[in-house]
Amino acid sequence: MNLRLRGLHVRVAVLSVLTVVAMACDSTSTIVGVNAVAVDVTIIVANEPGTAPASTPVEVLGLMVGESASLVAVATNALGLALSPSAVSWSSSDYAVAGVTSEGVVNGVAAGSASIYASVDGVVANLLVRVQAVEQIPPPAPVTPPVD
C-alpha cells in the first residue's frame, strides 16, 4: 500500500497482524514507526540474594524468610524485540508467603510457596517463589563445672 504524506512517498508493509512498518522512500529509507504492543513478558531476577545478577529467566526463586530480591519484567513485541519499559503491574498469589512491591521487589514473609505475577499490556508472566523458614539454632546448654 502506498500513501502520500506532505510530499513524501510512504510505503506501508504489513509484516504481521500485530506489526506495521512504514518506510519513507526518499533518498534514504528509514523506519518511521513500529508497533509497540507486548506479546510476551519474561520475569528476570535482578539480584538473587548471594549471587550475581541473572541474565536469563529463572523458573523458581528461593528465598529465606526476611530476604528479598528485585525482579524485572521484560516485554517483547511480535518480532521478539524488547520494548521500552512500560507500566508493569506486580501481584502475588499469597502475600502472607511472598509479597511484592509496585517496583518488583519480592519479600519472603513466611515459609511456603507463592506465584509472583507481572502484567504488561494485558500479557502476564509468573514466577514461582519458594520461601523457607530461617533455621533457629538453639543456644548452647550451660556448662556446669564438676563438683569435687
DRENTORKOL-3810 file (N, C-alpha, C; in nm, 4 decimals):
REM DRENTORKOL-3810
@n.u->0.0851; n.v->-0.1153; n.w->0.0000; ca.u->0.0000; ca.v->0.0000; ca.w->0.0000; c.u->0.0905; c.v->0.1227; c.w->0.0000
@n.u->0.0576; n.v->0.2244; n.w->-0.0767; ca.u->0.1351; ca.v->0.3476; ca.w->-0.0832; c.u->0.0502; c.v->0.4641; c.w->-0.0341
@n.u->0.1117; n.v->0.5562; n.w->0.0364; ca.u->0.0460; ca.v->0.6776; ca.w->0.0854; c.u->0.1315; c.v->0.7976; c.w->0.0495
@n.u->0.0723; n.v->0.9153; n.w->0.0424; ca.u->0.1493; ca.v->1.0367; ca.w->0.0210; c.u->0.1242; c.v->1.1285; c.w->0.1403
@n.u->0.2308; n.v->1.1623; n.w->0.2142; ca.u->0.2222; ca.v->1.2499; ca.w->0.3305; c.u->0.3143; c.v->1.3687; c.w->0.3099
@n.u->0.2575; n.v->1.4884; n.w->0.2979; ca.u->0.3349; ca.v->1.6122; ca.w->0.2840; c.u->0.4454; c.v->1.5994; c.w->0.1811
@n.u->0.4147; n.v->1.5466; n.w->0.0663; ca.u->0.5130; ca.v->1.5386; ca.w->-0.0404; c.u->0.6047; c.v->1.4181; c.w->-0.0332
@n.u->0.6040; n.v->1.3441; n.w->0.0792; ca.u->0.6861; ca.v->1.2232; ca.w->0.0891; c.u->0.6044; c.v->1.1045; c.w->0.0419
@n.u->0.6660; n.v->1.0200; n.w->-0.0308; ca.u->0.6009; ca.v->0.8968; ca.w->-0.0739; c.u->0.6313; c.v->0.7931; c.w->0.0337
@n.u->0.5280; n.v->0.7370; n.w->0.0967; ca.u->0.5466; ca.v->0.6427; ca.w->0.2063; c.u->0.4919; c.v->0.5078; c.w->0.1642
@n.u->0.5713; n.v->0.4060; n.w->0.1831; ca.u->0.5282; ca.v->0.2695; ca.w->0.1531; c.u->0.5017; c.v->0.1994; c.w->0.2856
@n.u->0.3863; n.v->0.1353; n.w->0.2970; ca.u->0.3492; ca.v->0.0649; ca.w->0.4198; c.u->0.3494; c.v->-0.0839; c.w->0.3904
@n.u->0.4218; n.v->-0.1586; n.w->0.4717; ca.u->0.4268; ca.v->-0.3042; ca.w->0.4560; c.u->0.3722; c.v->-0.3686; c.w->0.5825
@n.u->0.2786; n.v->-0.4583; n.w->0.5695; ca.u->0.2248; ca.v->-0.5300; ca.w->0.6848; c.u->0.3106; c.v->-0.6538; c.w->0.7054
@n.u->0.3843; n.v->-0.6554; n.w->0.8172; ca.u->0.4735; ca.v->-0.7674; ca.w->0.8457; c.u->0.3992; c.v->-0.8799; c.w->0.9164
@n.u->0.3009; n.v->-0.8469; n.w->0.9967; ca.u->0.2158; ca.v->-0.9448; ca.w->1.0621; c.u->0.0898; c.v->-0.8720; c.w->1.1038
@n.u->-0.0027; n.v->-0.9439; n.w->1.1616; ca.u->-0.1264; ca.v->-0.8805; ca.w->1.2056; c.u->-0.0982; c.v->-0.7743; c.w->1.3110
@n.u->0.0066; n.v->-0.7935; n.w->1.3944; ca.u->0.0352; ca.v->-0.7019; ca.w->1.5030; c.u->0.1387; c.v->-0.5954; c.w->1.4694
@n.u->0.2122; n.v->-0.6105; n.w->1.3609; ca.u->0.3229; ca.v->-0.5198; ca.w->1.3359; c.u->0.3088; c.v->-0.4549; c.w->1.1988
@n.u->0.3133; n.v->-0.3243; n.w->1.1962; ca.u->0.3084; ca.v->-0.2499; ca.w->1.0710; c.u->0.4283; c.v->-0.1572; c.w->1.0691
@n.u->0.5042; n.v->-0.1609; n.w->0.9610; ca.u->0.6213; ca.v->-0.0750; ca.w->0.9479; c.u->0.5979; c.v->0.0184; c.w->0.8303
@n.u->0.6208; n.v->0.1469; n.w->0.8534; ca.u->0.6088; ca.v->0.2435; ca.w->0.7447; c.u->0.7478; c.v->0.2910; c.w->0.7085
@n.u->0.7803; n.v->0.2876; n.w->0.5818; ca.u->0.9129; ca.v->0.3293; ca.w->0.5383; c.u->0.9002; c.v->0.4474; c.w->0.4435
@n.u->0.9749; n.v->0.5509; n.w->0.4704; ca.u->0.9749; ca.v->0.6685; ca.w->0.3830; c.u->1.0682; c.v->0.6409; c.w->0.2667
@n.u->1.0210; n.v->0.6623; n.w->0.1482; ca.u->1.1004; ca.v->0.6316; ca.w->0.0288; c.u->1.1516; c.v->0.7607; c.w->-0.0328
@n.u->1.2508; n.v->0.8203; n.w->0.0302; ca.u->1.3166; ca.v->0.9364; ca.w->-0.0283; c.u->1.4592; c.v->0.8939; c.w->-0.0602
@n.u->1.5573; n.v->0.9777; n.w->-0.0381; ca.u->1.6946; ca.v->0.9401; ca.w->-0.0701; c.u->1.7464; c.v->0.8292; c.w->0.0209
@n.u->1.6911; n.v->0.8199; n.w->0.1437; ca.u->1.7291; ca.v->0.7112; ca.w->0.2340; c.u->1.6017; c.v->0.6500; c.w->0.2897
@n.u->1.5998; n.v->0.5211; n.w->0.3038; ca.u->1.4842; ca.v->0.4535; ca.w->0.3616; c.u->1.5042; c.v->0.4421; c.w->0.5114
@n.u->1.4081; n.v->0.4916; n.w->0.5879; ca.u->1.4164; ca.v->0.4844; ca.w->0.7334; c.u->1.2849; c.v->0.4339; c.w->0.7889
@n.u->1.2929; n.v->0.3661; n.w->0.8970; ca.u->1.1717; ca.v->0.3169; ca.w->0.9618; c.u->1.1065; c.v->0.4328; c.w->1.0354
@n.u->0.9790; n.v->0.4554; n.w->1.0052; ca.u->0.9053; ca.v->0.5650; ca.w->1.0673; c.u->0.8409; c.v->0.5199; c.w->1.1966
@n.u->0.7876; n.v->0.4002; n.w->1.2001; ca.u->0.7223; ca.v->0.3546; ca.w->1.3231; c.u->0.7093; c.v->0.2042; c.w->1.3274
@n.u->0.7139; n.v->0.1467; n.w->1.4465; ca.u->0.6971; ca.v->0.0032; ca.w->1.4667; c.u->0.5981; c.v->-0.0152; c.w->1.5800
@n.u->0.5066; n.v->-0.1072; n.w->1.5639; ca.u->0.4077; ca.v->-0.1359; ca.w->1.6671; c.u->0.4793; c.v->-0.1766; c.w->1.7963
@n.u->0.4346; n.v->-0.1216; n.w->1.9085; ca.u->0.4996; ca.v->-0.1480; ca.w->2.0369; c.u->0.4052; c.v->-0.2179; c.w->2.1332
@n.u->0.3344; n.v->-0.3184; n.w->2.0854; ca.u->0.2431; ca.v->-0.3936; ca.w->2.1707; c.u->0.3141; c.v->-0.5176; c.w->2.2221
@n.u->0.3088; n.v->-0.5380; n.w->2.3542; ca.u->0.3723; ca.v->-0.6551; ca.w->2.4135; c.u->0.2944; c.v->-0.7805; c.w->2.3790
@n.u->0.3661; n.v->-0.8838; n.w->2.3370; ca.u->0.3042; ca.v->-1.0135; ca.w->2.3125; c.u->0.3642; c.v->-1.1203; c.w->2.4030
@n.u->0.4716; n.v->-1.0876; n.w->2.4736; ca.u->0.5335; ca.v->-1.1813; ca.w->2.5661; c.u->0.5991; c.v->-1.1021; c.w->2.6784
@n.u->0.5958; n.v->-1.1578; n.w->2.7995; ca.u->0.6603; ca.v->-1.0962; ca.w->2.9151; c.u->0.7401; c.v->-1.2042; c.w->2.9859
@n.u->0.8632; n.v->-1.1717; n.w->3.0250; ca.u->0.9505; ca.v->-1.2628; ca.w->3.0980; c.u->0.9946; c.v->-1.1940; c.w->3.2263
@n.u->0.9982; n.v->-1.2688; n.w->3.3364; ca.u->1.0457; ca.v->-1.2139; ca.w->3.4638; c.u->1.1895; c.v->-1.2579; c.w->3.4843
@n.u->1.2761; n.v->-1.1617; n.w->3.5133; ca.u->1.4176; ca.v->-1.1889; ca.w->3.5400; c.u->1.4504; c.v->-1.1410; c.w->3.6804
@n.u->1.5274; n.v->-1.2213; n.w->3.7535; ca.u->1.5718; ca.v->-1.1821; ca.w->3.8872; c.u->1.6914; c.v->-1.0903; c.w->3.8710
@n.u->1.6778; n.v->-0.9668; n.w->3.9187; ca.u->1.7851; ca.v->-0.8691; ca.w->3.9038; c.u->1.8963; c.v->-0.8931; c.w->4.0040
@n.u->1.8614; n.v->-0.9371; n.w->4.1227; ca.u->1.9660; ca.v->-0.9652; ca.w->4.2227; c.u->1.9182; c.v->-1.0683; c.w->4.3231
@n.u->1.9347; n.v->-1.1958; n.w->4.2886; ca.u->1.9021; ca.v->-1.3022; ca.w->4.3817; c.u->2.0025; c.v->-1.2950; c.w->4.4966
@n.u->1.9557; n.v->-1.3043; n.w->4.6204; ca.u->2.0469; ca.v->-1.2901; ca.w->4.7344; c.u->2.1681; c.v->-1.3819; c.w->4.7241
@n.u->2.2864; n.v->-1.3254; n.w->4.7408; ca.u->2.4099; ca.v->-1.4016; ca.w->4.7430; c.u->2.4645; c.v->-1.4400; c.w->4.6069
@n.u->2.4055; n.v->-1.3905; n.w->4.4977; ca.u->2.4545; ca.v->-1.4267; ca.w->4.3650; c.u->2.4659; c.v->-1.3017; c.w->4.2782
@n.u->2.5320; n.v->-1.3192; n.w->4.1655; ca.u->2.5427; ca.v->-1.2106; ca.w->4.0677; c.u->2.4085; c.v->-1.1950; c.w->3.9965
@n.u->2.3826; n.v->-1.0792; n.w->3.9366; ca.u->2.2570; ca.v->-1.0608; ca.w->3.8640; c.u->2.2397; c.v->-1.1656; c.w->3.7547
@n.u->2.1164; n.v->-1.2136; n.w->3.7412; ca.u->2.0858; ca.v->-1.3148; ca.w->3.6402; c.u->2.0651; c.v->-1.2487; c.w->3.5049
@n.u->2.1104; n.v->-1.3152; n.w->3.4005; ca.u->2.0873; ca.v->-1.2639; ca.w->3.2665; c.u->1.9819; c.v->-1.3466; c.w->3.1941
@n.u->1.9459; n.v->-1.4610; n.w->3.2517; ca.u->1.8419; ca.v->-1.5445; ca.w->3.1931; c.u->1.7299; c.v->-1.5631; c.w->3.2945
@n.u->1.6095; n.v->-1.5862; n.w->3.2459; ca.u->1.4970; ca.v->-1.6052; ca.w->3.3379; c.u->1.5141; c.v->-1.7318; c.w->3.4213
@n.u->1.4577; n.v->-1.7306; n.w->3.5406; ca.u->1.4558; ca.v->-1.8488; ca.w->3.6261; c.u->1.3107; c.v->-1.8929; c.w->3.6413
@n.u->1.2908; n.v->-2.0215; n.w->3.6679; ca.u->1.1554; ca.v->-2.0722; ca.w->3.6843; c.u->1.1104; c.v->-2.0662; c.w->3.8286
@n.u->1.2057; n.v->-2.0820; n.w->3.9224; ca.u->1.1735; ca.v->-2.0817; ca.w->4.0651; c.u->1.2755; c.v->-1.9948; c.w->4.1370
@n.u->1.2266; n.v->-1.9099; n.w->4.2253; ca.u->1.3140; ca.v->-1.8263; ca.w->4.3077; c.u->1.3039; c.v->-1.8753; c.w->4.4511
@n.u->1.4178; n.v->-1.9051; n.w->4.5117; ca.u->1.4205; ca.v->-1.9473; ca.w->4.6511; c.u->1.4629; c.v->-1.8319; c.w->4.7404
@n.u->1.3848; n.v->-1.8072; n.w->4.8446; ca.u->1.4161; ca.v->-1.7033; ca.w->4.9429; c.u->1.4019; c.v->-1.7605; c.w->5.0826
@n.u->1.4730; n.v->-1.7028; n.w->5.1760; ca.u->1.4528; ca.v->-1.7313; ca.w->5.3174; c.u->1.3567; c.v->-1.6250; c.w->5.3715
@n.u->1.2893; n.v->-1.6566; n.w->5.4793; ca.u->1.2025; ca.v->-1.5575; ca.w->5.5428; c.u->1.2878; c.v->-1.4351; c.w->5.5753
@n.u->1.2419; n.v->-1.3177; n.w->5.5354; ca.u->1.3140; ca.v->-1.1930; ca.w->5.5606; c.u->1.4026; c.v->-1.1487; c.w->5.4452
@n.u->1.4304; n.v->-1.2365; n.w->5.3495; ca.u->1.5115; ca.v->-1.1985; ca.w->5.2333; c.u->1.4243; c.v->-1.1338; c.w->5.1263
@n.u->1.4902; n.v->-1.0626; n.w->5.0358; ca.u->1.4186; ca.v->-1.0013; ca.w->4.9240; c.u->1.5031; c.v->-1.0098; c.w->4.7972
@n.u->1.4377; n.v->-0.9898; n.w->4.6841; ca.u->1.5062; ca.v->-0.9880; ca.w->4.5547; c.u->1.4320; c.v->-0.8912; c.w->4.4639
@n.u->1.5065; n.v->-0.8266; n.w->4.3740; ca.u->1.4462; ca.v->-0.7354; ca.w->4.2769; c.u->1.4174; c.v->-0.8110; c.w->4.1481
@n.u->1.2972; n.v->-0.7912; n.w->4.0966; ca.u->1.2567; ca.v->-0.8555; ca.w->3.9720; c.u->1.2411; c.v->-0.7512; c.w->3.8628
@n.u->1.2619; n.v->-0.7933; n.w->3.7390; ca.u->1.2444; ca.v->-0.7072; ca.w->3.6222; c.u->1.1546; c.v->-0.7812; c.w->3.5243
@n.u->1.0545; n.v->-0.7128; n.w->3.4705; ca.u->0.9691; ca.v->-0.7711; ca.w->3.3678; c.u->1.0161; c.v->-0.7197; c.w->3.2323
@n.u->1.0506; n.v->-0.8112; n.w->3.1423; ca.u->1.0969; ca.v->-0.7752; ca.w->3.0090; c.u->0.9862; c.v->-0.8106; c.w->2.9104
@n.u->0.9312; n.v->-0.7078; n.w->2.8433; ca.u->0.8254; ca.v->-0.7292; ca.w->2.7450; c.u->0.8848; c.v->-0.7267; c.w->2.6053
@n.u->0.8359; n.v->-0.8155; n.w->2.5191; ca.u->0.8814; ca.v->-0.8193; ca.w->2.3807; c.u->0.7608; c.v->-0.8080; c.w->2.2871
@n.u->0.7875; n.v->-0.7568; n.w->2.1660; ca.u->0.6805; ca.v->-0.7419; ca.w->2.0668; c.u->0.6734; c.v->-0.8659; c.w->1.9776
@n.u->0.5906; n.v->-0.8607; n.w->1.8750; ca.u->0.5706; ca.v->-0.9756; ca.w->1.7861; c.u->0.6977; c.v->-1.0164; c.w->1.7119
@n.u->0.7933; n.v->-0.9239; n.w->1.6989; ca.u->0.9197; ca.v->-0.9553; ca.w->1.6327; c.u->1.0236; c.v->-1.0113; c.w->1.7290
@n.u->0.9870; n.v->-1.0194; n.w->1.8593; ca.u->1.0802; ca.v->-1.0684; ca.w->1.9599; c.u->1.1748; c.v->-0.9624; c.w->2.0119
@n.u->1.1503; n.v->-0.8368; n.w->1.9769; ca.u->1.2357; ca.v->-0.7264; ca.w->2.0220; c.u->1.1874; c.v->-0.6740; c.w->2.1562
@n.u->1.2819; n.v->-0.6457; n.w->2.2457; ca.u->1.2469; ca.v->-0.5914; ca.w->2.3767; c.u->1.1880; c.v->-0.4518; c.w->2.3595
@n.u->1.0803; n.v->-0.4265; n.w->2.4346; ca.u->1.0156; ca.v->-0.2961; ca.w->2.4308; c.u->1.0717; c.v->-0.2071; c.w->2.5398
@n.u->1.0563; n.v->-0.0771; n.w->2.5235; ca.u->1.0956; ca.v->0.0172; ca.w->2.6276; c.u->1.0133; c.v->-0.0132; c.w->2.7519
@n.u->1.0723; n.v->0.0083; n.w->2.8693; ca.u->0.9972; ca.v->-0.0199; ca.w->2.9917; c.u->0.8657; c.v->0.0572; c.w->2.9933
@n.u->0.7593; n.v->-0.0138; n.w->3.0236; ca.u->0.6292; ca.v->0.0498; ca.w->3.0371; c.u->0.5726; c.v->0.0107; c.w->3.1729
@n.u->0.4506; n.v->0.0489; n.w->3.1963; ca.u->0.3889; ca.v->0.0213; ca.w->3.3254; c.u->0.3774; c.v->-0.1292; c.w->3.3482
@n.u->0.4349; n.v->-0.1744; n.w->3.4589; ca.u->0.4266; ca.v->-0.3145; ca.w->3.4989; c.u->0.3411; c.v->-0.3209; c.w->3.6240
@n.u->0.2459; n.v->-0.4105; n.w->3.6242; ca.u->0.1622; ca.v->-0.4328; ca.w->3.7413; c.u->0.2082; c.v->-0.5620; c.w->3.8074
@n.u->0.2529; n.v->-0.5531; n.w->3.9337; ca.u->0.3034; ca.v->-0.6685; ca.w->4.0068; c.u->0.1988; c.v->-0.7147; c.w->4.1076
@n.u->0.1879; n.v->-0.8470; n.w->4.1284; ca.u->0.0977; ca.v->-0.9001; ca.w->4.2307; c.u->0.1485; c.v->-1.0360; c.w->4.2778
@n.u->0.0939; n.v->-1.0817; n.w->4.3900; ca.u->0.1318; ca.v->-1.2104; ca.w->4.4484; c.u->0.0064; c.v->-1.2943; c.w->4.4682
@n.u->0.0215; n.v->-1.4255; n.w->4.4532; ca.u->-0.0909; ca.v->-1.5155; ca.w->4.4787; c.u->-0.1156; c.v->-1.5317; c.w->4.6278
@n.u->-0.0140; n.v->-1.5027; n.w->4.7109; ca.u->-0.0279; ca.v->-1.5177; ca.w->4.8557; c.u->0.0685; c.v->-1.4226; c.w->4.9265
@n.u->0.0169; n.v->-1.3043; n.w->4.9614; ca.u->0.1012; ca.v->-1.2041; ca.w->5.0267; c.u->0.1464; c.v->-1.2472; c.w->5.1659
@n.u->0.0824; n.v->-1.3477; n.w->5.2248; ca.u->0.1246; ca.v->-1.3978; ca.w->5.3560; c.u->0.2536; c.v->-1.4796; c.w->5.3445
@n.u->0.2855; n.v->-1.5266; n.w->5.2225; ca.u->0.4078; ca.v->-1.6046; ca.w->5.1990; c.u->0.5145; c.v->-1.5192; c.w->5.1316
@n.u->0.4780; n.v->-1.4513; n.w->5.0223; ca.u->0.5731; ca.v->-1.3680; ca.w->4.9473; c.u->0.4990; c.v->-1.2448; c.w->4.8962
@n.u->0.5421; n.v->-1.1293; n.w->4.9414; ca.u->0.4833; ca.v->-1.0040; ca.w->4.8949; c.u->0.5675; c.v->-0.9451; c.w->4.7838
@n.u->0.5077; n.v->-0.8546; n.w->4.7066; ca.u->0.5819; ca.v->-0.7872; ca.w->4.6004; c.u->0.5370; c.v->-0.6418; c.w->4.5966
@n.u->0.6343; n.v->-0.5517; n.w->4.5797; ca.u->0.6035; ca.v->-0.4087; ca.w->4.5741; c.u->0.5718; c.v->-0.3680; c.w->4.4304
@n.u->0.5256; n.v->-0.2462; n.w->4.4144; ca.u->0.4954; ca.v->-0.1949; ca.w->4.2799; c.u->0.6224; c.v->-0.1778; c.w->4.1968
@n.u->0.7407; n.v->-0.1798; n.w->4.2598; ca.u->0.8687; ca.v->-0.1701; ca.w->4.1886; c.u->0.9256; c.v->-0.3076; c.w->4.1545
@n.u->0.8563; n.v->-0.4165; n.w->4.1931; ca.u->0.9035; ca.v->-0.5506; ca.w->4.1616; c.u->0.9971; c.v->-0.6111; c.w->4.2635
@n.u->0.9978; n.v->-0.5604; n.w->4.3861; ca.u->1.0812; ca.v->-0.6196; ca.w->4.4909; c.u->0.9956; c.v->-0.7225; c.w->4.5643
@n.u->1.0401; n.v->-0.8497; n.w->4.5595; ca.u->0.9670; ca.v->-0.9576; ca.w->4.6257; c.u->1.0308; c.v->-0.9849; c.w->4.7610
@n.u->0.9468; n.v->-1.0058; n.w->4.8636; ca.u->0.9924; ca.v->-1.0269; ca.w->5.0009; c.u->0.9409; c.v->-1.1603; c.w->5.0527
@n.u->1.0318; n.v->-1.2400; n.w->5.1119; ca.u->0.9916; ca.v->-1.3645; ca.w->5.1765; c.u->0.9306; c.v->-1.3328; c.w->5.3112
@n.u->0.8034; n.v->-1.3692; n.w->5.3324; ca.u->0.7320; ca.v->-1.3341; ca.w->5.4549; c.u->0.7215; c.v->-1.4542; c.w->5.5489
@n.u->0.6789; n.v->-1.5693; n.w->5.4960; ca.u->0.6620; ca.v->-1.6903; ca.w->5.5765; c.u->0.6906; c.v->-1.8113; c.w->5.4882
@n.u->0.7214; n.v->-1.9242; n.w->5.5511; ca.u->0.7525; ca.v->-2.0462; ca.w->5.4762; c.u->0.6337; c.v->-2.0884; c.w->5.3901
@n.u->0.6632; n.v->-2.1278; n.w->5.2664; ca.u->0.5592; ca.v->-2.1725; ca.w->5.1741; c.u->0.5934; c.v->-2.1338; c.w->5.0317
@n.u->0.4953; n.v->-2.1455; n.w->4.9414; ca.u->0.5143; ca.v->-2.1116; ca.w->4.8000; c.u->0.4071; c.v->-2.0129; c.w->4.7556
@n.u->0.4453; n.v->-1.9236; n.w->4.6670; ca.u->0.3518; ca.v->-1.8271; ca.w->4.6088; c.u->0.3990; c.v->-1.7935; c.w->4.4686
@n.u->0.3065; n.v->-1.7541; n.w->4.3839; ca.u->0.3401; ca.v->-1.7092; ca.w->4.2489; c.u->0.3410; c.v->-1.5573; c.w->4.2464
@n.u->0.4428; n.v->-1.5009; n.w->4.1823; ca.u->0.4506; ca.v->-1.3566; ca.w->4.1604; c.u->0.4152; c.v->-1.3332; c.w->4.0143
@n.u->0.3251; n.v->-1.2376; n.w->3.9903; ca.u->0.2777; ca.v->-1.2077; ca.w->3.8554; c.u->0.3225; c.v->-1.0686; c.w->3.8122
@n.u->0.3656; n.v->-1.0592; n.w->3.6853; ca.u->0.3979; ca.v->-0.9309; ca.w->3.6229; c.u->0.3079; c.v->-0.9175; c.w->3.5008
@n.u->0.2350; n.v->-0.8069; n.w->3.4920; ca.u->0.1440; ca.v->-0.7846; ca.w->3.3802; c.u->0.1866; c.v->-0.6588; c.w->3.3048
@n.u->0.2038; n.v->-0.6716; n.w->3.1718; ca.u->0.2389; ca.v->-0.5601; ca.w->3.0837; c.u->0.1438; c.v->-0.5652; c.w->2.9649
@n.u->0.0710; n.v->-0.4590; n.w->2.9421; ca.u->-0.0229; ca.v->-0.4520; ca.w->2.8283; c.u->-0.1184; c.v->-0.5708; c.w->2.8247
@n.u->-0.1581; n.v->-0.6215; n.w->2.9424; ca.u->-0.2514; ca.v->-0.7336; ca.w->2.9485; c.u->-0.1873; c.v->-0.8696; c.w->2.9330
@n.u->-0.0563; n.v->-0.8753; n.w->2.9096; ca.u->0.0164; ca.v->-1.0020; ca.w->2.8977; c.u->0.0797; c.v->-1.0309; c.w->3.0337
@n.u->0.0597; n.v->-1.1532; n.w->3.0843; ca.u->0.1012; ca.v->-1.1867; ca.w->3.2207; c.u->0.2082; c.v->-1.2956; c.w->3.2196
@n.u->0.3094; n.v->-1.2764; n.w->3.3048; ca.u->0.4114; ca.v->-1.3784; ca.w->3.3301; c.u->0.4084; c.v->-1.4098; c.w->3.4788
@n.u->0.4519; n.v->-1.5306; n.w->3.5156; ca.u->0.4567; ca.v->-1.5623; ca.w->3.6571; c.u->0.5879; c.v->-1.6297; c.w->3.6937
@n.u->0.6229; n.v->-1.6168; n.w->3.8204; ca.u->0.7444; ca.v->-1.6746; ca.w->3.8758; c.u->0.7071; c.v->-1.7404; c.w->4.0075
@n.u->0.7422; n.v->-1.8670; n.w->4.0249; ca.u->0.7164; ca.v->-1.9370; ca.w->4.1497; c.u->0.8231; c.v->-1.8978; c.w->4.2516
@n.u->0.7791; n.v->-1.8592; n.w->4.3716; ca.u->0.8711; ca.v->-1.8234; ca.w->4.4797; c.u->0.8500; c.v->-1.9228; c.w->4.5936
@n.u->0.9592; n.v->-1.9871; n.w->4.6357; ca.u->0.9546; ca.v->-2.0793; ca.w->4.7497; c.u->1.0304; c.v->-2.0137; c.w->4.8646
@n.u->0.9587; n.v->-1.9944; n.w->4.9736; ca.u->1.0173; ca.v->-1.9289; ca.w->5.0906; c.u->1.0408; c.v->-2.0339; c.w->5.1978
@n.u->1.1628; n.v->-2.0355; n.w->5.2530; ca.u->1.1986; ca.v->-2.1295; ca.w->5.3595; c.u->1.2151; c.v->-2.0532; c.w->5.4903
@n.u->1.1776; n.v->-2.1208; n.w->5.5980; ca.u->1.1944; ca.v->-2.0619; ca.w->5.7307; c.u->1.3423; c.v->-2.0576; c.w->5.7661
@n.u->1.3798; n.v->-1.9587; n.w->5.8408; ca.u->1.5166; ca.v->-1.9468; ca.w->5.8891; c.u->1.5339; c.v->-2.0459; c.w->6.0041
@n.u->1.6395; n.v->-2.1278; n.w->5.9932; ca.u->1.6634; ca.v->-2.2252; ca.w->6.0993; c.u->1.7027; c.v->-2.1543; c.w->6.2277
@n.u->1.6370; n.v->-2.1941; n.w->6.3351; ca.u->1.6697; ca.v->-2.1399; ca.w->6.4661; c.u->1.7673; c.v->-2.2351; c.w->6.5345
@n.u->1.8852; n.v->-2.1869; n.w->6.5632; ca.u->1.9863; ca.v->-2.2686; ca.w->6.6312; c.u->1.9687; c.v->-2.2458; c.w->6.7808
@n.u->1.9413; n.v->-2.3532; n.w->6.8529; ca.u->1.9210; ca.v->-2.3345; ca.w->6.9980; c.u->2.0513; c.v->-2.2917; c.w->7.0643
@n.u->2.0391; n.v->-2.2128; n.w->7.1695; ca.u->2.1616; ca.v->-2.1703; ca.w->7.2400; c.u->2.2272; c.v->-2.2918; c.w->7.3054
@n.u->2.3598; n.v->-2.2854; n.w->7.3206; ca.u->2.4283; ca.v->-2.3993; ca.w->7.3835; c.u->2.3820; c.v->-2.4166; c.w->7.5284
@n.u->2.3821; n.v->-2.5427; n.w->7.5697; ca.u->2.3441; ca.v->-2.5717; ca.w->7.7076; c.u->2.4503; c.v->-2.5179; c.w->7.8018
@n.u->2.4090; n.v->-2.4662; n.w->7.9160; ca.u->2.5099; ca.v->-2.4148; ca.w->8.0095; c.u->2.5988; c.v->-2.5279; c.w->8.0597
@n.u->2.7243; n.v->-2.4955; n.w->8.0767; ca.u->2.8214; ca.v->-2.5944; ca.w->8.1228; c.u->2.8390; c.v->-2.5723; c.w->8.2726
@n.u->2.8203; n.v->-2.6777; n.w->8.3483; ca.u->2.8427; ca.v->-2.6674; ca.w->8.4940; c.u->2.9722; c.v->-2.7388; c.w->8.5288
@n.u->3.0520; n.v->-2.6731; n.w->8.6075; ca.u->3.1807; ca.v->-2.7360; ca.w->8.6435; c.u->3.1571; c.v->-2.8615; c.w->8.7311
@n.u->3.2445; n.v->-2.9593; n.w->8.7187; ca.u->3.2276; ca.v->-3.0795; ca.w->8.8014; c.u->3.2493; c.v->-3.0464; c.w->8.9492
@n.u->3.1760; n.v->-3.1161; n.w->9.0328; ca.u->3.1882; ca.v->-3.0961; ca.w->9.1776; c.u->3.2910; c.v->-3.1947; c.w->9.2311
@n.u->3.3901; n.v->-3.1468; n.w->9.3103; ca.u->3.4934; ca.v->-3.2339; ca.w->9.3681; c.u->3.4505; c.v->-3.2883; c.w->9.4974
END
